Amino acid sequence: MKRNRRTLAIGVLVGLVIFSGCGAAQDASPAMNVEVVATRSHDPHAFTQGLEIDGNVLYEGTGLSGASSVRATNRDTGAELARVDLPAPYFGEGLTLAGDILWQLTWQDHTAFARDPHTLAEVGRVSYDGEGWGLCTRRGQLVMSNGSDTLTFRDPVTFAPTGSIRLTSHQNARLNELDCAEDGSVYANDWPSDHILRIDPDTGEVLAQINASGLLPRTIIPTGEDTLNGIAQIPGTDRFLLAGKNWPTTFEVRFVPAGSP
């Protein structure tokens, strides 16, 4: 989202009050931290909104009106394989690969683009209600966030909604970028914090809350928006790639229990 953290001071304070009032329901899920395995350079001009890994290809969607894009790069070398810029006023958001379609959301434009995953060329577009934030693919269906504590399920071909589920706790969360992990759980950035929630999308239960703060000193990012945004499991491993808006570095991490050495 294009919102400055400094404009959220009041909202964050209110959120803290709500958080403290929720008691054990908020604290019941296990706490985890991140263990950095490796770092990689990243385009500091990329306002990252979503990541997706397919084999050796890293897909990235970026935002801002007039500066949004979708990119495909070689995950090992960083070489750009394809790129398409979205025309203004489209504000790009999350993306996911579903079979032979790469879906890309827009924030408030109510439009999802269907793209060829090799060329990134548009092959179709559909309309949807509300805002688009994060998107991932799980067991033959799309999972979408809209900045609330509810996940919406959609058909991977038509994009039609097929159901939804609300979190059973953390109901002040603003679910943003999503990653559908290989174990069936969904990882979600909780905007505008540096926390990630691991969610059971069948029940809405929060299985873990991950503290990803401190990865990157905020002082090195010149813009006012530097939120952690972008998460993708590295296939066949227990590692994830984390990014942020305008971050010059991405981080390959593991999620470990809080207090682990």
FIRO-389370 format. One record per atom (N, C-alpha, C): x, y, z. Coordinates in steps of 0.02 Angstrom, whole numbers, padded with zeros to 5 digits, always signed. Example, Ala and Ser with C-alpha at 12.3 -4.5 7.8 and 13.67 -1.06 7.14 Angstrom:
BEGIN
+00660-00284+00390/+00615-00225+00390/+00660-00165+00390/+00642-00112+00354/+00684-00053+00357/+00645+00002+00394/
! end
This chain:
BEGIN
+00041-00059+00000/+00000+00000+00000/+00043+00062+00000/+00020+00113-00033/+00056+00177-00033/+00032+00218+00025/+00058+00201+00084/+00042+00240+00143/+00105+00247+00184/+00116+00306+00211/+00176+00321+00248/+00167+00300+00321/+00218+00267+00348/+00213+00246+00418/+00200+00304+00466/+00229+00363+00449/+00222+00419+00495/+00150+00443+00499/+00110+00431+00448/+00040+00451+00449/-00002+00403+00489/+00028+00348+00512/-00009+00296+00546/-00002+00298+00622/+00029+00350+00649/+00043+00351+00720/-00019+00339+00762/-00073+00376+00746/-00134+00369+00785/-00162+00299+00776/-00163+00275+00713/-00190+00209+00700/-00152+00154+00736/-00086+00161+00739/-00045+00111+00773/-00059+00111+00847/-00067+00170+00876/-00082+00174+00948/-00149+00141+00963/-00198+00155+00919/-00263+00122+00928/-00255+00047+00922/-00214+00025+00873/-00203-00047+00865/-00172-00079+00926/-00126-00042+00958/-00094-00069+01017/-00144-00077+01074/-00190-00029+01079/-00241-00034+01130/-00285-00094+01117/-00304-00103+01053/-00345-00161+01036/-00308-00225+01050/-00243-00226+01031/-00201-00285+01042/-00199-00304+01115/-00187-00254+01158/-00181-00268+01230/-00248-00291+01259/-00303-00269+01228/-00368-00289+01253/-00389-00358+01231/-00353-00386+01183/-00373-00452+01157/-00346-00509+01198/-00298-00495+01242/-00273-00544+01289/-00245-00606+01257/-00263-00663+01287/-00232-00725+01269/-00247-00745+01197/-00304-00722+01170/-00321-00741+01101/-00268-00717+01053/-00236-00660+01068/-00184-00635+01024/-00118-00671+01036/-00105-00694+01096/-00040-00721+01115/-00037-00797+01111/-00092-00829+01092/-00094-00902+01095/-00049-00934+01042/-00039-00902+00985/+00001-00933+00933/+00075-00927+00949/+00115-00978+00931/+00186-00977+00947/+00222-00917+00915/+00270-00890+00951/+00311-00835+00926/+00372-00863+00892/+00390-00833+00834/+00448-00855+00797/+00489-00795+00775/+00552-00807+00760/+00596-00755+00734/+00624-00778+00667/+00662-00734+00634/+00693-00753+00571/+00768-00764+00581/+00793-00814+00546/+00865-00828+00544/+00888-00816+00473/+00932-00767+00464/+00955-00749+00397/+01005-00801+00373/+00992-00829+00314/+01036-00879+00283/+01081-00846+00231/+01053-00799+00192/+01090-00766+00139/+01055-00701+00122/+01092-00657+00088/+01063-00595+00063/+01077-00588-00011/+01035-00549-00045/+01043-00537-00116/+01027-00464-00130/+01059-00437-00181/+01045-00368-00199/+00976-00363-00231/+00946-00304-00225/+00878-00292-00249/+00873-00221-00275/+00832-00211-00325/+00822-00145-00354/+00791-00099-00302/+00827-00047-00279/+00800-00003-00227/+00744+00042-00252/+00731+00041-00317/+00677+00081-00345/+00613+00039-00353/+00617-00024-00334/+00559-00069-00340/+00517-00065-00278/+00456-00040-00286/+00408-00034-00231/+00372-00102-00226/+00406-00149-00196/+00386-00219-00198/+00317-00230-00167/+00274-00266-00204/+00207-00283-00180/+00196-00358-00177/+00236-00397-00211/+00226-00469-00209/+00283-00506-00241/+00297-00565-00214/+00348-00610-00241/+00317-00678-00253/+00344-00713-00303/+00324-00782-00318/+00384-00817-00348/+00398-00877-00326/+00453-00917-00353/+00425-00978-00388/+00446-00989-00450/+00429-01049-00487/+00493-01077-00515/+00517-01132-00484/+00581-01160-00506/+00636-01110-00498/+00668-01092-00553/+00724-01045-00551/+00703-00974-00569/+00638-00963-00574/+00613-00897-00593/+00582-00862-00533/+00602-00799-00523/+00574-00757-00471/+00530-00705-00504/+00466-00706-00487/+00419-00655-00510/+00412-00602-00456/+00409-00539-00477/+00400-00484-00430/+00351-00434-00458/+00302-00415-00418/+00256-00362-00437/+00273-00300-00396/+00272-00242-00429/+00286-00179-00394/+00228-00131-00402/+00226-00081-00358/+00170-00035-00356/+00189+00037-00370/+00142+00081-00356/+00141+00153-00368/+00113+00168-00437/+00068+00215-00439/+00038+00235-00503/+00090+00267-00547/+00097+00241-00608/+00147+00266-00654/+00215+00234-00646/+00223+00190-00596/+00287+00156-00585/+00278+00082-00571/+00218+00055-00582/+00205-00015-00567/+00231-00059-00623/+00250-00120-00604/+00276-00168-00654/+00267-00238-00630/+00278-00285-00675/+00286-00355-00657/+00350-00378-00691/+00391-00415-00654/+00457-00434-00678/+00469-00508-00667/+00508-00538-00711/+00532-00606-00702/+00607-00605-00707/+00641-00634-00658/+00714-00636-00658/+00738-00707-00643/+00799-00720-00663/+00832-00783-00645/+00851-00779-00571/+00825-00824-00532/+00834-00820-00459/+00907-00827-00438/+00947-00863-00478/+01017-00873-00460/+01062-00815-00481/+01051-00791-00542/+01095-00740-00569/+01068-00669-00562/+01002-00662-00553/+00972-00596-00551/+00958-00567-00619/+00975-00603-00673/+00964-00577-00741/+00890-00570-00755/+00871-00514-00784/+00801-00502-00800/+00781-00542-00861/+00726-00580-00855/+00702-00622-00909/+00645-00588-00948/+00605-00549-00913/+00550-00513-00944/+00525-00460-00896/+00494-00409-00924/+00466-00355-00883/+00411-00320-00921/+00357-00304-00886/+00302-00265-00915/+00284-00210-00865/+00280-00149-00889/+00259-00093-00847/+00184-00082-00854/+00150-00067-00799/+00079-00053-00801/+00069+00021-00816/+00022+00037-00860/+00009+00108-00873/-00026+00141-00814/-00012+00205-00803/-00049+00243-00753/-00122+00246-00774/-00170+00244-00728/-00160+00251-00656/-00155+00185-00619/-00146+00129-00654/-00145+00064-00619/-00089+00062-00567/-00108+00036-00508/-00062+00029-00451/-00056-00045-00438/+00000-00075-00458/+00009-00147-00452/+00012-00171-00381/-00010-00233-00370/-00008-00264-00304/+00018-00335-00309/-00008-00381-00269/+00018-00448-00266/+00006-00488-00330/+00042-00544-00335/+00038-00585-00395/+00049-00658-00376/+00026-00703-00420/+00036-00774-00409/+00031-00812-00475/+00065-00868-00478/+00062-00912-00536/+00012-00967-00522/-00037-00974-00566/-00088-01026-00560/-00091-01063-00626/-00057-01119-00631/-00054-01156-00693/-00018-01116-00746/-00051-01101-00801/-00019-01063-00855/-00041-00990-00855/-00065-00966-00797/-00084-00896-00790/-00046-00865-00732/-00016-00808-00745/+00013-00767-00691/-00036-00711-00677/-00068-00714-00619/-00117-00663-00601/-00083-00606-00564/-00102-00544-00579/-00076-00485-00546/-00134-00440-00524/-00134-00423-00460/-00186-00379-00433/-00169-00306-00443/-00220-00264-00436/-00210-00192-00429/-00244-00170-00364/-00220-00115-00337/-00242-00093-00270/-00315-00071-00269/-00330-00015-00299/-00398+00013-00297/-00429+00018-00367/-00400-00015-00415/-00424-00012-00484/-00472-00069-00500/-00484-00114-00451/-00534-00168-00459/-00520-00211-00520/-00456-00219-00536/-00438-00256-00597/-00382-00306-00582/-00390-00368-00605/-00337-00418-00602/-00316-00433-00673/-00251-00433-00685/-00223-00448-00751/-00203-00521-00753/-00222-00555-00807/-00198-00623-00820/-00141-00617-00870/-00084-00648-00855/-00025-00640-00897/+00004-00707-00917/+00038-00707-00974/+00078-00764-00994/+00139-00766-00948/+00153-00822-00914/+00208-00823-00866/+00277-00819-00897/+00282-00829-00963/+00348-00826-00996/+00363-00756-01022/+00314-00726-01054/+00325-00660-01084/+00299-00604-01040/+00254-00621-00993/+00219-00573-00950/+00167-00532-00988/+00156-00548-01051/+00106-00513-01091/+00036-00525-01062/-00005-00474-01065/-00074-00480-01042/-00113-00525-01089/-00149-00573-01059/-00192-00618-01099/-00265-00610-01079/-00278-00569-01030/-00347-00556-01009/-00347-00515-00946/-00406-00491-00927/-00414-00455-00864/-00486-00464-00840/-00494-00461-00774/-00560-00468-00744/-00568-00414-00691/-00630-00401-00673/-00645-00352-00621/-00663-00387-00556/-00651-00354-00500/-00671-00381-00435/-00690-00322-00390/-00728-00338-00339/-00750-00288-00291/-00696-00277-00237/-00693-00216-00212/-00648-00201-00157/-00576-00191-00179/-00531-00189-00130/-00461-00178-00144/-00424-00244-00154/-00369-00241-00191/-00325-00299-00200/-00259-00287-00165/-00237-00333-00122/-00174-00326-00085/-00128-00385-00102/-00143-00444-00075/-00099-00501-00086/-00134-00558-00120/-00094-00604-00150/-00123-00659-00188/-00074-00718-00188/-00101-00779-00180/-00060-00839-00187/-00104-00897-00210/-00073-00952-00229/-00109-01010-00255/-00099-01069-00209/-00155-01100-00190/-00154-01156-00143/-00203-01210-00165/-00178-01268-00180/-00219-01327-00193/-00276-01313-00241/-00259-01283-00298/-00308-01273-00350/-00354-01214-00341/-00337-01169-00294/-00377-01109-00287/-00333-01049-00270/-00356-00990-00286/-00321-00929-00268/-00342-00907-00198/-00295-00878-00162/-00308-00849-00097/-00289-00775-00101/-00336-00731-00083/-00326-00659-00092/-00339-00621-00028/-00300-00568-00017/-00311-00523+00039/-00332-00455+00013/-00367-00418+00057/-00389-00351+00038/-00374-00299+00092/-00326-00315+00136/-00308-00268+00188/-00348-00276+00252/-00390-00327+00254/-00429-00341+00315/-00403-00405+00347/-00440-00432+00396/-00421-00495+00428/-00456-00555+00396/-00479-00546+00334/-00515-00599+00298/-00479-00618+00234/-00476-00682+00221/-00449-00708+00158/-00507-00729+00113/-00501-00714+00049/-00552-00732-00001/-00523-00784-00048/-00562-00836-00063/-00541-00888-00109/-00572-00875-00177/-00532-00888-00231/-00556-00874-00299/-00537-00931-00346/-00577-00936-00398/-00564-00985-00450/-00501-00965-00488/-00454-01011-00500/-00390-00992-00531/-00395-00976-00605/-00451-00991-00637/-00460-00977-00708/-00504-00916-00719/-00561-00914-00684/-00609-00859-00695/-00600-00801-00646/-00566-00814-00591/-00555-00766-00537/-00619-00753-00496/-00672-00791-00508/-00733-00782-00471/-00724-00803-00398/-00753-00766-00350/-00747-00785-00280/-00784-00850-00266/-00753-00892-00224/-00784-00957-00207/-00794-00965-00132/-00772-00917-00092/-00780-00921-00020/-00733-00874+00015/-00736-00874+00082/-00692-00831+00121/-00688-00859+00191/-00637-00835+00228/-00630-00854+00298/-00596-00797+00335/-00620-00785+00396/-00592-00732+00438/-00547-00764+00491/-00494-00728+00509/-00450-00752+00561/-00489-00761+00626/-00473-00813+00663/-00505-00826+00727/-00473-00786+00783/-00415-00757+00771/-00382-00711+00817/-00347-00659+00774/-00313-00612+00807/-00279-00559+00770/-00327-00523+00723/-00386-00510+00748/-00437-00481+00705/-00429-00406+00695/-00373-00379+00717/-00354-00311+00696/-00300-00313+00642/-00284-00373+00618/-00232-00380+00567/-00255-00351+00501/-00205-00326+00462/-00218-00303+00394/-00175-00345+00348/-00203-00400+00325/-00166-00449+00286/-00148-00419+00219/-00084-00425+00201/-00059-00394+00140/-00031-00449+00095/+00032-00445+00078/+00063-00495+00034/+00056-00565+00064/+00040-00614+00021/+00029-00682+00042/+00077-00730+00008/+00092-00786+00043/+00127-00841+00012/+00093-00905+00034/+00073-00946-00015/+00044-01011-00002/+00101-01062+00001/+00117-01085+00061/+00175-01128+00071/+00159-01199+00051/+00212-01238+00043/+00204-01307+00020/+00167-01351+00070/+00166-01332+00135/+00132-01372+00185/+00057-01354+00189/+00033-01309+00147/-00037-01292+00147/-00055-01230+00187/-00009-01205+00227/-00022-01145+00265/-00010-01083+00222/-00035-01026+00245/-00027-00963+00211/+00012-00916+00256/+00065-00887+00229/+00103-00836+00265/+00080-00768+00240/+00068-00722+00287/+00041-00656+00268/+00079-00601+00304/+00102-00551+00266/+00128-00490+00297/+00070-00454+00330/+00080-00432+00392/+00029-00394+00429/+00048-00320+00424/+00019-00286+00375/+00036-00216+00361/+00011-00171+00416/+00049-00119+00437/+00115-00099+00412/+00171-00122+00457/+00162-00177+00492/+00212-00200+00540/+00265-00242+00506/+00314-00263+00545/+00366-00309+00522/+00350-00380+00546/+00287-00395+00554/+00266-00461+00576/+00232-00499+00519/+00242-00564+00520/+00212-00610+00472/+00170-00660+00511/+00110-00672+00488/+00067-00722+00519/+00065-00785+00476/+00072-00841+00509/+00063-00906+00475/-00007-00929+00491/-00047-00941+00438/-00119-00951+00445/-00139-01019+00417/-00186-01052+00452/-00220-01110+00423/-00281-01083+00385/-00280-01084+00318/-00335-01054+00280/-00399-01096+00281/-00396-01156+00308/-00456-01197+00313/-00497-01177+00375/-00463-01153+00427/-00497-01138+00490/-00493-01064+00509/-00445-01027+00481/-00433-00958+00501/-00389-00952+00562/-00363-01008+00587/-00320-01006+00647/-00251-00978+00629/-00225-00935+00672/-00157-00910+00665/-00111-00961+00699/-00069-00994+00660/-00026-01047+00685/+00039-01021+00715/+00060-00963+00694/+00122-00933+00720/+00123-00859+00701/+00158-00820+00742/+00170-00750+00726/+00246-00741+00726/+00271-00713+00670/+00343-00710+00658/+00366-00638+00660/+00415-00625+00702/+00444-00558+00708/+00502-00553+00659/+00491-00513+00606/+00543-00504+00555/+00574-00435+00558/+00569-00403+00615/+00597-00336+00621/+00673-00338+00625/+00704-00283+00607/+00777-00278+00613/+00816-00306+00555/+00782-00328+00502/+00819-00355+00445/+00859-00301+00410/+00830-00242+00404/+00862-00189+00365/+00855-00123+00403/+00911-00088+00416/+00906-00023+00449/+00865+00025+00407/+00812+00053+00436/+00768+00097+00399/+00803+00161+00376/+00858+00179+00408/+00893+00241+00391/+00923+00239+00322/+00931+00179+00292/+00963+00176+00227/+00913+00181+00170/+00848+00185+00187/+00796+00190+00137/+00772+00263+00135/+00781+00298+00078/+00766+00369+00076/+00693+00386+00074/+00649+00339+00056/+00578+00355+00050/+00544+00348+00117/+00483+00374+00120/+00444+00368+00182/+00408+00302+00190/+00408+00261+00139/+00374+00196+00140/+00426+00141+00131/+00435+00102+00183/+00489+00052+00182/+00465-00015+00209/+00401-00027+00205/+00370-00084+00238/+00395-00151+00211/+00404-00198+00257/+00416-00268+00238/+00357-00290+00195/+00372-00313+00135/+00318-00333+00089/+00348-00376+00034/+00331-00439+00037/+00358-00486-00012/+00384-00547+00024/+00351-00603+00012/+00371-00666+00045/+00357-00723-00003/+00406-00767-00011/+00399-00824-00056/+00441-00882-00031/+00411-00940-00024/+00449-00999-00005/+00494-01021-00063/+00555-01038-00046/+00600-01066-00096/+00583-01140-00104/+00561-01160-00163/+00533-01227-00172/+00579-01283-00146/+00547-01331-00112/+00583-01389-00088/+00627-01377-00028/+00621-01319+00004/+00663-01303+00062/+00619-01275+00118/+00650-01264+00175/+00616-01231+00231/+00634-01157+00234/+00659-01130+00178/+00682-01060+00176/+00633-01017+00136/+00633-00953+00153/+00589-00905+00120/+00630-00844+00099/+00607-00812+00046/+00636-00750+00023/+00592-00693+00047/+00621-00645+00083/+00585-00587+00108/+00611-00524+00075/+00565-00479+00058/+00583-00415+00028/+00543-00360+00061/+00557-00298+00041/+00520-00241+00065/+00517-00188+00012/+00474-00138+00023/+00466-00084-00025/+00528-00041-00028/+00559-00038-00087/+00619+00001-00099/+00679-00024-00060/+00678-00087-00040/+00736-00115-00005/+00792-00131-00055/+00854-00114-00039/+00910-00131-00084/+00934-00203-00075/+00904-00238-00028/+00925-00306-00012/+00865-00350+00000/+00867-00413-00024/+00819-00463-00004/+00854-00514+00041/+00814-00548+00081/+00843-00593+00131/+00815-00663+00124/+00860-00711+00120/+00841-00781+00122/+00843-00802+00195/+00786-00826+00221/+00781-00838+00293/+00749-00905+00308/+00758-00927+00371/+00718-00979+00400/+00678-00949+00458/+00622-00979+00472/+00582-00958+00530/+00597-01006+00588/+00618-00979+00644/+00640-01020+00700/+00602-00999+00763/+00592-01045+00811/+00557-01026+00872/+00593-00969+00908/+00554-00923+00935/+00583-00867+00973/+00624-00895+01031/+00682-00867+01042/+00726-00890+01095/+00776-00942+01073/+00772-00964+01009/+00821-01013+00984/+00889-00980+00980/+00942-01018+00994/+01010-00989+00990/+01029-00973+00918/
! end
